[in-house]
Amino acid sequence: TGGHTTEILRLLSCLSESYSPRHYIFADSDKMSEAKIRSFEQKRAETFPNSKFTLHRIPRSREVRQSWTSSVVTTLYSLLYSLPLTNKLKPDLILCNGPGTCVPVCISALLLGLLGIKRSIIVYVESICRVETLSLSGKILYYFSDYFIVQWPDLKKKYPKSVYLGRIV
């Protein structure tokens, strides 16, 4: 929610106008992200007036401190909701950074690729606050992302597939 949104918006601020339209997907229970995204996009429009974006809400796959058993059910529900959305958007690139919401979206994109509908590049950026271990989303998407970026050298040592770029947010 708040921290992940701030991090992803910092990353997006470095992208050129060719990354348009942008589709933001966040949890339906996330009350902060929409306002942050709209503010970011309003400021971005001053530099790139033709830039386009849309907002999409999906069911949250896992709440903080939710049990593992019940999170399987809620993640499957979120995946079922994500599949038609991902099929409709057919993204070229998925840039995500850790909230559980990104897992069903990335799995949906992987399924579309396996079905030959649309291949999306998945770039996962582990949060700057993850110094020694990966987040749960990171542990899952480490195996499925095309690029897995970490911001601490110790994580690169533990996860050799990762790309260490230093602090990028």
C-alpha positions in Angstrom: 0.0 0.0 0.0 1.7 3.2 1.1 5.4 2.2 1.1 5.2 0.0 -2.0 3.3 2.6 -3.9 5.8 5.3 -3.0 8.7 3.0 -4.2 7.0 2.1 -7.5 6.2 5.8 -8.2 9.9 6.7 -7.6 10.8 4.1 -10.2 8.2 5.3 -12.7 9.4 8.9 -12.4 12.5 7.8 -14.3 10.7 6.3 -17.2 10.3 8.1 -20.5 6.9 9.0 -22.1 7.2 5.9 -24.3 5.9 3.9 -21.3 2.3 4.8 -21.9 -0.4 3.9 -21.3 0.4 2.8 -17.7 -2.1 0.6 -15.9 -1.9 0.6 -12.2 -3.3 -2.4 -10.4 -3.8 -2.3 -6.6 -5.9 -4.0 -3.9 -9.5 -3.0 -3.5 -8.8 -2.5 0.2 -5.9 -0.1 -0.4 -7.1 3.4 0.4 -3.9 5.3 -0.1 -2.6 4.3 -3.4 -5.2 5.9 -5.7 -4.6 9.3 -4.3 -0.8 8.9 -4.6 -1.0 7.7 -8.2 -3.4 10.4 -9.2 -1.1 13.1 -7.7 2.0 11.5 -9.4 0.2 11.3 -12.8 -1.0 14.9 -12.5 2.6 16.1 -11.9 3.8 13.8 -14.7 1.3 15.4 -17.1 3.1 18.7 -16.7 6.1 17.2 -18.5 4.3 14.6 -20.6 0.8 16.0 -21.5 -0.1 13.1 -23.8 0.6 10.5 -21.1 -2.2 8.1 -20.3 -2.9 5.9 -17.4 -5.7 3.8 -15.9 -6.5 2.5 -12.4 -7.7 -1.0 -11.7 -8.7 -2.5 -8.3 -8.5 -6.3 -7.7 -9.3 -8.2 -4.5 -6.3 -8.3 -2.1 -4.6 -11.7 -2.2 -3.4 -11.6 1.3 -3.9 -9.2 4.2 -1.2 -8.6 6.7 -1.1 -11.4 9.3 -3.7 -13.4 7.4 -3.4 -17.2 7.9 -1.6 -19.2 5.3 -4.6 -21.4 4.8 -7.1 -18.6 4.2 -4.6 -16.7 2.0 -4.6 -19.6 -0.5 -8.3 -19.1 -1.0 -8.1 -15.3 -1.2 -5.1 -15.5 -3.6 -7.1 -17.9 -5.9 -10.0 -15.5 -5.8 -7.7 -12.6 -6.7 -6.2 -14.7 -9.5 -9.6 -15.4 -11.0 -10.3 -11.7 -10.9 -6.8 -10.9 -12.4 -7.1 -13.3 -15.4 -9.7 -11.4 -17.4 -8.1 -8.0 -16.5 -4.7 -9.2 -17.6 -6.2 -10.7 -20.8 -7.9 -7.4 -21.5 -4.8 -5.2 -20.9 -2.3 -7.6 -22.5 0.7 -5.8 -21.0 4.1 -5.7 -22.6 5.8 -5.1 -19.3 4.8 -5.7 -15.7 6.8 -3.8 -13.2 6.0 -4.8 -9.6 7.7 -4.3 -6.3 6.3 -6.5 -3.5 2.7 -6.2 -2.4 0.8 -9.5 -2.6 -1.4 -8.0 -5.2 1.3 -8.4 -7.8 1.5 -12.2 -7.4 -1.9 -13.1 -9.0 -1.3 -10.4 -11.7 2.1 -12.0 -12.6 0.7 -15.5 -12.5 -2.1 -14.3 -14.9 0.4 -12.9 -17.2 2.4 -16.1 -17.1 -0.7 -18.1 -18.0 -1.4 -15.8 -21.0 2.1 -16.4 -22.2 1.8 -20.2 -21.7 -1.4 -20.2 -23.7 0.2 -18.2 -26.5 -2.1 -15.2 -26.1 0.5 -12.6 -25.0 4.0 -12.8 -23.5 4.7 -10.1 -20.9 8.1 -9.3 -19.5 7.9 -9.4 -15.7 10.3 -7.2 -13.7 10.2 -7.6 -10.0 12.0 -5.0 -7.8 12.4 -6.2 -4.2 11.6 -3.4 -1.7 14.5 -1.4 -0.3 13.5 -2.5 3.2 14.3 -6.1 2.4 17.9 -6.3 3.4 18.5 -9.9 4.4 15.5 -11.9 3.2 13.0 -11.7 0.4 9.4 -10.8 1.0 6.8 -13.5 0.4 6.0 -12.1 -3.0 9.7 -12.0 -3.8 10.1 -15.6 -2.7 7.3 -16.6 -5.1 8.2 -14.4 -8.1 12.0 -15.1 -7.9 11.3 -18.2 -10.0 8.9 -16.6 -12.5 10.1 -13.1 -13.2 12.3 -12.3 -16.2 14.3 -9.8 -14.1 14.5 -9.9 -10.4 16.1 -6.8 -8.9 17.5 -6.5 -5.4 18.8 -3.4 -3.7 21.3 -4.9 -1.3 24.4 -6.9 -2.1 23.7 -9.6 0.5 20.5 -10.5 -1.3 22.4 -10.9 -4.5 24.7 -13.4 -2.8 21.8 -15.4 -1.5 19.8 -15.3 -4.7 22.1 -15.6 -7.7 19.4 -15.1 -10.4 18.8 -11.6 -9.0 20.3 -8.4 -10.4 21.9 -6.1 -7.9 21.6 -2.4 -9.0 22.2 -0.8 -5.7 19.7 1.6 -4.3 17.2 2.5 -7.0 14.3 4.0 -5.0 
